[in-house]
Amino acid sequence: MPDARLAAVSDPYRRSGRVPALPQDYTSYSIADDSSAMIVTRKPPFDVCPLLVSKNVVAIYCEGPTFTFIFVSMYAPPHSPLENVLEELTNVLSLSRSPHVIVAGDFNSKHRLWGQVESDEHGLLLAQIALAQRLLPLNDAESLPTYETPYTASWIDLTLAKPSVVSTAFRWTVHDDTTYSEHRLVEVRIGLPPEPGRGELAMPNENCCVHFRGTAGSVGLRARPWGPRMP
């Protein structure tokens, strides 16, 4: 994605515990050693301020001339309690400096609302938290699996956002490009109308309806003017 300015990376390749150096013009936000979540920017047209940088959660505050938003990259280890990661996310949201929030990452959580598989315990918990925090899943449940091996396929890489972010429309796409990973690249475009039959959100009773590339999943945001304006 040559024009992407912002990416969330989950469980990146780490030789000797460290992520390899990135090319010039790219900036990464993660802990120094053994990071499982990372955000990468490339000449973003907005200022960036880190809010939280931990092993599994990285959050940044982004501010442009007419807009602000929070971007969060997450990784939920498959055999660890999901509550710990969700608590970090909840803390970020409670202290958020902007009402406009995008969350992306490998949650290792299954739910029929965002994929063609039976819900598991992690998925049910994540759906409850998303509803409580008014986070909308942007995933297309009819998309290609975000994770696939010769033996299994699943939809465990998610993109969530506040209603204010997607009110200007969006496109969420799973690409089948080579990523040298079992996870596919997920691309999100904010400010573009959805393709016919895609990107539609349901919001019953005025509440959110609970309906990525790296070594394990990521989402990339295209550089396109969009914008929740600053309150």
C-alpha positions, 0 to 999 in steps of 0.5 A: 500500500504505497500511499498508506500513512498509518498501520497497525501491526500485530505480533511482528517478526522479531529477530532476537526479540527486536523488530528490524529497522524500518526504511527511511520516512517510517516511524514505529511506536512500540516497546523496545524488546519483544513487542506484540503490538506496533503502530507504523506511520509514514509522513502522516499529515497530522501530529502524533502523540503516543498515549500508551505503549505496552507489549500488547497495546499501543495507542496514539493521539493524532491531530490535524488542522481540522480533526483529531482521532485516537488510533489503537493497535492491539494483539491478544495472545491466543492462550492468555486471558483476553480481559488483560488486553481489554482492560488496557483498551478500556483505560485508553478509551476512558482517558481519550482526548478525542471522541473519534477512535479506531482500534485494529489488531489480531484479537484471536476472538471468533464471533459470527458477527464478524466471521463465518465461524461459531463464536468462542468465549473470547469473541463473546467477551469482545462483543460485550466490551465493544457494545459497552464502549460503543465500538462498531466492527467494520469487518465484512463477515462475508470477506476472505478469512483474515487468517488462513492455513492449509488446515483452518481459516478464521476471521480473528483480525478486527477493526473497530471504530466509534460511530463518529469515525465511520459516519463519513463512510468507509471501505474495509477490504481483505487483500489476498496479496502475499504477506509471508504470514498466515494473516492477510492484509486488511485495508481500511479507507475512511471517507470513501463510500462503501462498495454496494452491499458493503460497509453498512452498520446496524445500530439498534436502539441507538446503541452500537450493533456488535453486529490486518499485515505483519507477522500476524495481521494488520490494518493500513489506513490510506491517506485521504482527507476525512474527518471528524472535526474537532469539537 
